[in-house]
Amino acid sequence: MGAMLLQHLSKDNASKSGINIQASAGIEGQHTLNVILDASDSQKVEEFMAPFSKMGTVEVLPAITCEAIVARGRC
């Protein structure tokens, strides 16, 4: 299952779904994976992350770039 999920997270596979993977990281010894994805809408992200729900909880949170925050004058 792990190998399949890693293949799913490849940049080439993500781009087929209209997803751009900006970054991913896990914490040694923990079963947590953080992935920063860029997509035109949250539905694409939900659909792309669906295979991971078989392994546990998937939490999708909206975010914006640091540049966008600065441009809005909130930093």
C-alpha positions as CSV (number, residue, x, y, z in Angstrom):
1,M,0.0,0.0,0.0
2,G,2.8,2.4,0.8
3,A,4.5,2.1,-2.6
4,M,1.1,2.8,-4.3
5,L,0.6,5.9,-2.2
6,L,4.1,7.1,-3.0
7,Q,3.4,6.7,-6.7
8,H,0.1,8.6,-6.2
9,L,2.1,11.5,-4.7
10,S,4.5,11.8,-7.6
11,K,4.5,15.2,-9.3
12,D,3.7,13.6,-12.7
13,N,0.6,11.8,-11.3
14,A,-0.6,14.8,-9.4
15,S,-0.4,17.0,-12.5
16,K,-2.8,14.6,-14.3
17,S,-5.3,15.7,-11.6
18,G,-4.6,19.4,-11.9
19,I,-2.6,19.3,-8.7
20,N,0.9,20.9,-8.2
21,I,2.7,19.4,-5.2
22,Q,4.7,22.2,-3.6
23,A,6.2,20.2,-0.7
24,S,5.7,17.1,1.4
25,A,7.3,16.0,4.7
26,G,6.7,13.4,7.4
27,I,8.0,13.3,11.0
28,E,10.4,10.4,11.8
29,G,8.6,7.7,13.9
30,Q,5.1,9.2,13.4
31,H,2.4,8.3,10.9
32,T,1.8,11.8,9.8
33,L,2.4,13.2,6.3
34,N,2.0,16.9,5.5
35,V,1.6,17.8,1.9
36,I,1.3,21.3,0.4
37,L,-0.8,21.1,-2.8
38,D,-1.8,23.9,-5.2
39,A,-5.0,23.4,-7.2
40,S,-7.7,25.5,-8.8
41,D,-10.3,24.3,-6.3
42,S,-10.6,22.3,-3.1
43,Q,-12.7,19.6,-4.7
44,K,-9.6,18.5,-6.8
45,V,-7.6,18.3,-3.6
46,E,-10.2,16.2,-1.8
47,E,-10.4,13.8,-4.8
48,F,-6.7,13.6,-5.1
49,M,-6.2,12.8,-1.4
50,A,-9.0,10.2,-1.2
51,P,-6.7,7.2,-1.4
52,F,-5.0,8.3,1.8
53,S,-8.3,8.0,3.7
54,K,-7.9,4.2,3.6
55,M,-4.8,4.6,5.7
56,G,-6.2,7.0,8.3
57,T,-7.6,10.5,8.7
58,V,-7.2,13.0,5.9
59,E,-7.5,16.7,6.9
60,V,-7.5,19.3,4.1
61,L,-6.9,22.9,5.1
62,P,-7.0,25.9,2.8
63,A,-3.9,28.1,2.8
64,I,-2.4,31.0,0.9
65,T,1.2,31.9,0.2
66,C,3.4,34.1,2.4
67,E,3.6,36.5,-0.6
68,A,-0.2,36.8,-0.7
69,I,-0.3,37.6,3.0
70,V,2.3,40.3,2.7
71,A,0.6,41.7,-0.3
72,R,-2.6,42.0,1.7
73,G,-0.7,43.9,4.4
74,R,-1.3,41.4,7.1
75,C,2.2,40.4,7.9
